[in-house]
Amino acid sequence: MFNNLKQKLGGLKDSFGSVLDQEAEVASGGQVAEESETSIEDVGVKPGKAIGIGDKAKALLLRQEFIINERSLDEPLWDLEVALLESDVALHVAEEMVASVKEELVGSSFKIGENKSKIVEKALKNALLRVLSVDDLDFDEFIKTTDKPVTVAFIGVNGTGKTTSIAKIAKRLQNNGFSVVIAAGDTFRAGAIDQLQHHANNLGVKIIKHQEGGDPAAVVYDAIEYARARHKDVVLADTAGRMHTNINLMDQLKKICRVAPPDLVIFVDEAIAGNDAVERAALFNKAIPVDGNILTKADADSKGGAAISVAHATSKPILFLGVGQEYDDLVKFDPQWLIDRLFE
């Protein structure tokens, strides 16, 4: 999982470190002698400020340190941006990460013998954490603390694993002691109700359904009323997969949210869709504000860019990653978990 991005970041960490080592070697080899008459005092240079030869010399004399300048990072920063783009990180996210790494490194002072790769790794981790740190939403805690029944609507395009994700969430909720009702709100696609019925039977979950072609808003409304009358905890509402360009189906989705307002709206897409998933997430979020995201097929995603970019594009967190076809193949997403995997 995410091997492509992991390898690229590992290589970049080493190349950044090599550049810093070369900078230290050059600085310690000639510039100190030239500036030996400089008054010994605190350098006082702040990150991001222009660095002069005198500043470098004073840092070397006082603490055997050197200060990195912007020019020496031009090439590795460019390589970083290219590597991120090749790993399906969205352009604006890649640019933000590059700017973050640049801001952290330029103007900072490092000891000559210090491990430069570790310094760069810290800057890369901080950049990733910044773009992944969006609105905090703990799905399990939300379900636990919200008035019952909690209604969760799942939206997205066709064929991205929305129905399977609903079944996985249902199993997770059951494991945590919650009762579940499923609303078969995809009345548009032939066979969608049967597919959801199959999962409901396997899990022993009640499913509320109408005939094919029926009003999906009515299905979700009936499911909520059923849950309320029988003191069920959670309603998981399926909706028809649709492209954001399908005006009729998008209007239908808005109607569902008016008639049976969900407590959570979750956007589902494939991790392997890369930048397509990022664009779709942003457009869906514009039409129907989402509260969180699920990325399916993450186990088949060697690049990892969508996992970084989708949260940033919607300003809403990734809640789970689908990592297989079994009901328990669902990983709760945490930014630190991803960062640890990329740098393990």
N, C-alpha and C positions, 0 to 999 in steps of 0.2 A: 504494500500500500504506500503510495506517494514516493516510490523509489527514485523516480526521475528527479523530482525536486530535491530530495534528500542528497542525491549524488551531486547535483549542481551546487547546492549550498555548501557541501563539504569541500568541493574543489575551489569555490570562491573564497571560502574561509582561509584556505591555505595560500591562495594567490594574494589576497589582501595582506596576510601575514608576511609573505615574502617581500612585498612592496615596502612594508613598514621596516622590515629588517634591513633592506637596502638603504632606506632613508636614514636609519640610525647609523649604519656603517659609514655612509658618506659624511654625515654630520660630525661624527666623532673623529673622522680621519683628518679633516683639514680646517674646519671652520672655527674650532675652539682656539687654535693658535692665533688665528687672524684677529680674534676678538678678546685676547687675553688681557687687554688693558681695560676692559669694561668693568665698571663698578659692580661689586658683588652685592646684589640686592634681590629681593623677591621679584620674579619676572612679572607676575600679575596678569598674564595673558588669559583671556576667557575664550572658551570654545566659540568658534565662528568668527573670531577676529582675525584680521590680517597678521601674518607672522613674518617678522623680519629676521635677517641673519643674526642681528644682535640678540634678539629674544632667544633664538636657538642656542647661541653660544652661552648665554647666561644660564639657561636651563642645564646645559651639559656641565658647566663649571660647578654649579651649585649642587646638583642632585644626580649627575650622570643620567640625565633624561634628555629626550628630544621632543620637539613639538611638531606634529604632523601638519603639513600644509595641504591646501585644496588641490593644487596642481598635481601632486604625486598620486592622488586618488582618482584622477580623471578616468584613467583606463579601467581600473577594477570596478568603479561605479558604473561605467558603461556596460562592462561584462555582467554585472549584477542585474541591470535592467533587462538585458537581452535574455539572460538565463530565466528570469521570472516570466517574461513574455513567452518564452519557449515552453514553459511549464503551465501555460494557460492562466496565468495571473492576469487579470484585467489591466489595461494600460494605466488607468488613473491610480490603481492600487500599487502597481509596480513603481510608478513615479513617486508616490507617497513614501513607499518603503525606502527607495534610493535616497530621497531627501532626508529621511529619518536617520539613516546610516551616516550620511554625509554630515549632518548636524552634530551627531554624537562624536564623530572621529576628528573632524577638522578643528584644529586649535587645541586639542587635548594633548597632554604631555604623557610620555610613556618612558619607563626605565629601559635602558639599552638592553639589558639582559632578560627583560620580561617576555613571557610567551605571547607573541603578537596574535597568534591564531585564536587564543582564548579571548583577547580583547575584541577582535572582530566578531567572534561568535556571540559575545554579549550584545554587541550593537545590532547584529542580525536578529537575535531573539527579541530584543526590545522593539525593533521595527515590526516584526510579526505580531507581537502582542498588541501593539498600538492599533493595527488595522483589524485585528480580530476582536478587540475589546469594544463591543457595542452594548446596547441595552441588555442588562442582565435579566435572564428569565430561566428559572429552574422549573422545568416541566413538572417533575414529581412534587415539588413543593407547592406549585400553583394548584395542582389537582387536590392536594391535601387540604389546602387552606381556603379554597373557593367554595361558595355556597353550592349545594348540590340541587339538581344535577348540573354538572359542568358540561357544556357543549363545545366540542372541538370540530371545526370544519377543515377538511383537507382539499386543497386546490392545486392545480397544475395542468400541464399539457398531457396529451395522450401518451400512454405507454411508458411512463417514467417510474412505475412501481407504486403508485398511490394506493391501490387496493391492498397490495401486500404490506405496505407500511401501516395501514389501518389495522390489519390483522396483528402485526408485530406490536403495535401500541396497545391493542386490546389484551394481548398476552402479558405484556409488561404490567398493565394495570391490574390484571387478575393476580399476578404474582405479588403485587403490593397490597392486595386485599380489597380492591375496589370492584364493584359490580358494573357491568358494561352493557350498553345497548348500541347496536349499529343501525344507522339510517342509510338505506340504499338509495341515496340521492342522485346516483347516476342512472337516470331513466332514459338517457339518450343513446348510449352505446349498447348494441345487441350483445347479450351475454354478460353484461356487467353485474346485473342482479344475481345471476346464477353463480358467478365467480365469488361474489361476496357471501352468498348463502353457503357455499362450500367452506369458506373460512369460518363462518359463524358456527356451522355444524361441528367442525373440528375442535373449536374452542369452547363449545357449549354456551354460546352467546346468543341472546335474543336479537333478531333482525326485524326491523320494520321496513316494509316494502310495499310499493304500489305496482300497478301494471306498467309495462314498458311504454314509454311515451308520456307518462303522467307528469304531474307538476312536482318537480323536485322540492320546491319550498314546502309543499304540503306534506311530503314524506318526512322532512326534517322536523317540521312542526309536530306531526303526530308522534314521532320518536321522542321528542322532548316531553310531550304530554304523557306518554306511556311511562317514561322514566320518572316523571314527577309523581304520578299516581301510584307507582309501585316502589318508590323510594330507591331507585337505582342511582348510582353515583355519577356515571359518565356516559354521555352520548357522543359517539364518533360518527360524524356525518361525511359520507362519500359524496363527491360531486363529479359531474361529467368532466373528463379531460377536454381541454380547449386551448386553442391558441389565443393569445391576447388580441389578435387581429379579428377574431370572430365576434362581431359586435353583439349579435343576438345572444350567444352563449355567455358573454361577459355581462350583458344586461340581466340574464337569468341568474347569474351568480350574485349580482347585486340584490336581486329580488329575494333570494334565499336569506341573505344577510339582513334584509329589512323585516321579513316575515318571521324568521326564527333567528334572531341575532346570536351569533356564537360568542362564547367567552374567549376562545382562541381561534385564530385562523393560521393554518400551517401550510406553507408552500412546499411542494415536493417536486424534486427534479433529480436527474442523474448526475453524479459526480463526474462521470466520463464525458458529459456534454460540454465541459469546459466553459469557454466564454459564452456559448449559447445559453447555458444555464444561468450565467450571471445576467445576461441581457433580459432573459425571460423573467427572472426573479424581480428585477428592477421594474419592469413594465407591469407585472401582476401587482406588485406592491403599490404602484401608482393608481391602479384601478380599484383594487381591494386591499387596503392596508393589512399586511401580514404581521403576525406576532412572532413568528419563528420559522425556521426552515429545516427540512429533512433532505439529506442527499443520499440517494440510493446508489448501489453498485460501487461503493467506495473501495471495496476489496479489489475491484478491477481497474481502479484509477491509479496509474503510475505517476501521473503528473502532479496532482494535488492543488492546482491553481484555483479550481472552483471552490474548494473548501476554504481557501483564504479570501476569495473575492465576493462570494455570495453574501456573506454577513455584512461586508463593507458596503455592497451595493444597495442593500435594503435597510441598513442600520438596525437590523434585527438578527438575533443570534442563530447559529446552527444548533438545533436541539439534539439531533441524532444523526448517525451515519448508518445506512444499511450496508451490511457486510456479508450477505449471503441470503439464501432462500428459506432457511428455517425460521420459525417464529421467534427464536431467541437471538437471531443474528441482527441485533440492533445495539449499537454502541452509543452511549450517552456522550455527547461532544463537549469537550472542554478545551479552550485555547491552549492551556499549558500542556494538555495531553498531546496535541498535535505538535507543538514545539519540541517536546521531549522526544517524540518519534523521529522528527526531522534531524535532530542532532545527537541521537543515541550512538 
